Structure formats: C-alpha cells, structure tokens
Amino acid sequence: MAWEVFSIIGTIAFAISGAIIAMEEEYDLFGVYILGIVTAFGGGAIRNLLIGLPVTTLWGQDMMFQIALAAITIFFIFPHHLIQHWHRWGNFTDAIGLSAFAIQGALYAVKLDMPVSAVIVAAVLTGSGGGIVRDLLARRKPLVLRDEVYGVWAALAGLIIGFEVFTGDIFLYILFAVITTLRILSYIMKWRLPLRRLNRDLNNN
C-alpha cells in the first residue's frame, strides 16, 4: 500500500515541479508536458537501468502517466496570479517528490533483495534522477550536484530503509514527513555541504 501511495505522491510532485521549471523558462505547452513527464519518470528510468531492470517496465504504469498528465494540465490552467513565490513552490514540490521517490526507490530495491548499498543508490537515483534530467534540459545546474544539501536526504532514507530497522506503513509515512521537512529546512536555512574551489589560474598553468 505504501509503495503505491509514494509512487502517486512522487509522480504528482515531480510532474508539477517540472511544469514550474518549464514555465519559468517560458517553454510552450508541449515543453511543459515534456519537462513534467521527464521529471516524474526520469529517476525511475535511471534506477531501472542501473539495477538491471528493463526501462520498458515504465510503460506498464499507465495510471501514473495519466496522473502526471492530469497534474500538469491542472497546474497549467490554474490561475497563476493566485500563486506567489514561484521559486518556493518549486522547491516545496521538489522536496515532496524527492522524499516520496527516494522511499519508493529504496522499497523497490529491498523488494528485489538488493544489498544496502544498492538500496541507497536506488533511493538517490529515484529521488533525484528526474530532477537532474529536468535541470539539464532547462540548462540549470542540477540541485543534487550543488553544495546545497539535497541528495543526502535521499541517501539517508535509503540507508534507514535498507537496514530495515523499522518496518510498517506508519513508519514509512513518518520517514516521508521527516525527509521532506529536512529538505525544506535545508533550503530555508541555507544548509550547505563543504565546498572547495580550485583557482582557475592554477588550472591554466
């Protein structure tokens, strides 16, 4: 039950996140749909490739595609003047998608009896893969590759689920709320990972 719930939550959140970025970049309607769909399903496609599953398994998710298309359509026709602070909305939906898909990806790997390391990788790729593809298509630096704390939260979710210390749907919903909150806090509080810059003059010598 929890797996299906997180799939739906993640699909809606990332579809809207992709649509927001597309509209910020002034893409047309077709571009909005493309970026929304890619964001919603890109992470799952990358995950499947790396854990040995055929990408074609995505085409069996007819209901998820319909949900994503409906979410994008509703958001596109929604009166945009009623929604302020687009950037914050994008980060909020992205946080929800990251958390939901990280948990979903981890559960998927556990179901396949993958080791903990693979569970963590599945969580990170499922949670951030769609966002990476979205940002690259929008010619933006991917969030997961910045000094901003982002992919760490997906890895944390994968680590917790991989060790199976706690089980049950209630625990998973609590974990979802915690990971989403941590991601939002890291954005609001501007938490950063260590960053080292190389002197470009030295690189040229």
Solvent accessible surface area in square Angstrom, and as a share of the most:
residue,aa,sasa,rsa
1,M,163,0.73
2,A,3,0.03
3,W,79,0.28
4,E,83,0.37
5,V,36,0.21
6,F,0,0.00
7,S,4,0.02
8,I,57,0.29
9,I,51,0.26
10,G,0,0.00
11,T,2,0.01
12,I,65,0.33
13,A,7,0.05
14,F,1,0.00
15,A,0,0.00
16,I,31,0.16
17,S,2,0.01
18,G,0,0.00
19,A,0,0.00
20,I,1,0.00
21,I,18,0.09
22,A,0,0.00
23,M,41,0.18
24,E,62,0.28
25,E,66,0.30
26,E,156,0.70
27,Y,77,0.29
28,D,99,0.51
29,L,84,0.42
30,F,148,0.62
31,G,15,0.14
32,V,0,0.00
33,Y,53,0.20
34,I,76,0.39
35,L,3,0.01
36,G,0,0.00
37,I,36,0.18
38,V,37,0.21
39,T,0,0.00
40,A,2,0.02
41,F,17,0.07
42,G,11,0.11
43,G,2,0.02
44,G,10,0.09
45,A,21,0.16
46,I,53,0.27
47,R,9,0.03
48,N,2,0.01
49,L,118,0.59
50,L,118,0.59
51,I,25,0.13
52,G,66,0.63
53,L,44,0.22
54,P,76,0.48
55,V,49,0.28
56,T,89,0.52
57,T,58,0.34
58,L,11,0.06
59,W,161,0.57
60,G,65,0.63
61,Q,52,0.23
62,D,89,0.46
63,M,110,0.49
64,M,17,0.07
65,F,37,0.15
66,Q,118,0.53
67,I,37,0.19
68,A,0,0.00
69,L,79,0.39
70,A,50,0.39
71,A,12,0.10
72,I,0,0.00
73,T,51,0.30
74,I,109,0.55
75,F,15,0.06
76,F,68,0.28
77,I,124,0.63
78,F,84,0.35
79,P,62,0.39
80,H,60,0.27
81,H,147,0.66
82,L,112,0.56
83,I,18,0.09
84,Q,125,0.55
85,H,122,0.54
86,W,71,0.25
87,H,111,0.50
88,R,158,0.58
89,W,106,0.37
90,G,10,0.10
91,N,17,0.09
92,F,94,0.39
93,T,10,0.06
94,D,2,0.01
95,A,0,0.00
96,I,35,0.18
97,G,0,0.00
98,L,0,0.00
99,S,0,0.00
100,A,0,0.00
101,F,13,0.06
102,A,0,0.00
103,I,0,0.00
104,Q,13,0.06
105,G,0,0.00
106,A,0,0.00
107,L,35,0.18
108,Y,42,0.16
109,A,0,0.00
110,V,37,0.21
111,K,159,0.67
112,L,73,0.36
113,D,132,0.68
114,M,57,0.25
115,P,87,0.55
116,V,45,0.26
117,S,75,0.48
118,A,21,0.16
119,V,1,0.01
120,I,43,0.22
121,V,72,0.41
122,A,0,0.00
123,A,0,0.00
124,V,36,0.21
125,L,32,0.16
126,T,3,0.02
127,G,0,0.00
128,S,2,0.01
129,G,0,0.00
130,G,1,0.01
131,G,3,0.03
132,I,43,0.22
133,V,40,0.23
134,R,5,0.02
135,D,4,0.02
136,L,108,0.54
137,L,90,0.45
138,A,4,0.03
139,R,229,0.83
140,R,67,0.24
141,K,133,0.56
142,P,9,0.06
143,L,22,0.11
144,V,34,0.19
145,L,127,0.63
146,R,88,0.32
147,D,41,0.21
148,E,16,0.07
149,V,11,0.06
150,Y,4,0.02
151,G,11,0.11
152,V,65,0.38
153,W,31,0.11
154,A,0,0.00
155,A,31,0.24
156,L,59,0.29
157,A,0,0.00
158,G,0,0.00
159,L,70,0.35
160,I,49,0.25
161,I,9,0.04
162,G,10,0.09
163,F,123,0.51
164,E,100,0.45
165,V,102,0.59
166,F,119,0.50
167,T,107,0.62
168,G,42,0.41
169,D,58,0.30
170,I,128,0.65
171,F,38,0.16
172,L,16,0.08
173,Y,75,0.28
174,I,101,0.51
175,L,9,0.04
176,F,36,0.15
177,A,52,0.40
178,V,68,0.39
179,I,0,0.00
180,T,15,0.08
181,T,70,0.41
182,L,42,0.21
183,R,1,0.00
184,I,40,0.20
185,L,68,0.34
186,S,0,0.00
187,Y,51,0.19
188,I,106,0.54
189,M,116,0.52
190,K,139,0.59
191,W,95,0.33
192,R,116,0.42
193,L,71,0.35
194,P,134,0.84
195,L,96,0.48
196,R,221,0.81
197,R,201,0.73
198,L,137,0.68
199,N,82,0.42
200,R,198,0.72
201,D,98,0.51
202,L,125,0.62
203,N,93,0.48
204,N,123,0.63
205,N,152,0.78
